[in-house]
C-alpha cells in the first residue's frame, strides 16, 4: 500500500521557519524522484522543489535561497526546510512521487502575524 504522509505544517510569523517532513512507504523510495508542491487558495498546484534518486535537486524560483529539500533513504523520508517565510508562502504543501503520480494528503502552512 502506497502512503505519503506529511507532517510539520502550522502557523508561523513572517520571517520564521518551518520544517516539513514526508514519510513514504510502498513506493520503492530509493529509486524515486520526490518532490514538494503547494497549492494556495484559488490557485493551481505548483512545484516547490524536487530531489532525484541520485540526490540532485531542483528548486523553483519561489524557493531558491530560502528552502532546502533533503531526502533520507535510510528511513524513506523527504524533508523541506523553509526559512524566511512570507505570507505568500501560505498554502497546503504536498509531498509527491510525481513520476508515479503518488501524493500525500497535504499539510497546511500559514504565514501570518
PLY file of the C-alpha trace (Angstrom):
ply
format ascii 1.0
element vertex 113
property float x
property float y
property float z
element edge 112
property int vertex1
property int vertex2
end_header
0.00 0.00 0.00
1.38 3.36 -1.05
1.45 6.06 1.60
2.97 9.51 1.67
2.33 11.18 5.00
3.27 14.81 5.58
3.85 16.47 8.91
5.25 19.71 10.27
2.86 22.33 8.97
1.40 25.06 11.11
1.19 28.76 11.78
4.36 30.83 11.68
5.11 34.54 11.65
6.67 36.21 8.62
10.40 35.65 8.64
10.05 32.43 10.58
10.93 28.86 9.69
9.19 25.53 9.39
10.38 22.07 8.53
8.04 19.75 6.69
8.60 16.02 6.64
7.17 13.27 4.46
7.27 9.60 5.35
6.92 7.31 2.37
6.03 3.65 2.15
5.17 1.24 -0.62
6.92 3.12 -3.44
10.49 1.79 -3.65
11.60 5.11 -2.24
15.29 4.95 -3.05
14.72 4.96 -6.82
12.08 7.67 -6.88
12.24 11.34 -7.58
10.47 13.02 -4.68
9.02 16.49 -4.64
7.15 19.10 -2.66
4.31 21.01 -4.25
1.98 23.61 -2.85
-1.45 24.97 -3.56
-2.72 28.30 -2.31
-6.43 29.14 -2.23
-7.85 29.82 -5.70
-4.52 28.89 -7.28
-3.15 25.94 -9.17
-0.84 23.46 -7.54
2.78 24.40 -8.19
6.14 22.72 -7.82
8.32 23.96 -4.96
11.34 21.65 -5.17
12.31 18.12 -6.10
15.14 15.75 -5.31
16.16 12.96 -7.65
17.22 9.47 -6.67
20.87 10.47 -7.05
20.38 13.39 -4.66
20.44 16.17 -7.22
17.94 18.89 -6.52
15.84 21.42 -8.39
14.14 24.49 -6.97
11.55 26.75 -8.44
12.39 30.45 -8.19
9.93 30.82 -5.32
12.09 28.52 -3.21
15.64 29.40 -4.22
17.75 30.67 -1.36
15.04 30.07 1.24
14.00 26.41 1.05
16.05 23.23 1.16
14.81 19.80 0.13
16.56 16.76 1.59
16.00 13.04 1.29
16.94 10.34 3.78
16.92 6.97 2.10
17.66 5.13 5.34
14.19 5.93 6.64
12.29 6.77 3.45
11.69 10.40 4.26
11.98 13.67 2.39
12.03 16.99 4.21
11.52 20.59 3.21
13.25 23.19 5.36
11.61 26.56 4.84
13.26 29.74 6.07
12.43 33.42 5.73
8.79 32.59 5.23
6.47 35.15 3.67
2.69 35.49 3.79
2.58 34.45 0.13
4.02 31.08 1.14
0.70 30.28 2.78
-0.64 27.15 1.12
-1.27 23.46 1.51
2.02 21.67 0.92
2.01 18.26 -0.68
4.66 15.58 -0.78
4.73 13.63 -4.03
6.43 10.99 -6.07
5.39 12.85 -9.18
6.56 10.48 -11.89
4.39 7.69 -10.50
1.57 10.11 -9.59
1.55 9.41 -5.87
0.59 12.19 -3.49
0.22 12.82 0.19
-2.83 14.35 1.79
-1.16 17.72 2.32
-0.22 19.83 5.31
-1.30 23.42 5.87
1.30 26.16 6.20
0.07 29.57 7.24
2.41 32.55 7.42
0.78 35.40 9.28
1.41 37.86 12.06
0 1
1 2
2 3
3 4
4 5
5 6
6 7
7 8
8 9
9 10
10 11
11 12
12 13
13 14
14 15
15 16
16 17
17 18
18 19
19 20
20 21
21 22
22 23
23 24
24 25
25 26
26 27
27 28
28 29
29 30
30 31
31 32
32 33
33 34
34 35
35 36
36 37
37 38
38 39
39 40
40 41
41 42
42 43
43 44
44 45
45 46
46 47
47 48
48 49
49 50
50 51
51 52
52 53
53 54
54 55
55 56
56 57
57 58
58 59
59 60
60 61
61 62
62 63
63 64
64 65
65 66
66 67
67 68
68 69
69 70
70 71
71 72
72 73
73 74
74 75
75 76
76 77
77 78
78 79
79 80
80 81
81 82
82 83
83 84
84 85
85 86
86 87
87 88
88 89
89 90
90 91
91 92
92 93
93 94
94 95
95 96
96 97
97 98
98 99
99 100
100 101
101 102
102 103
103 104
104 105
105 106
106 107
107 108
108 109
109 110
110 111
111 112
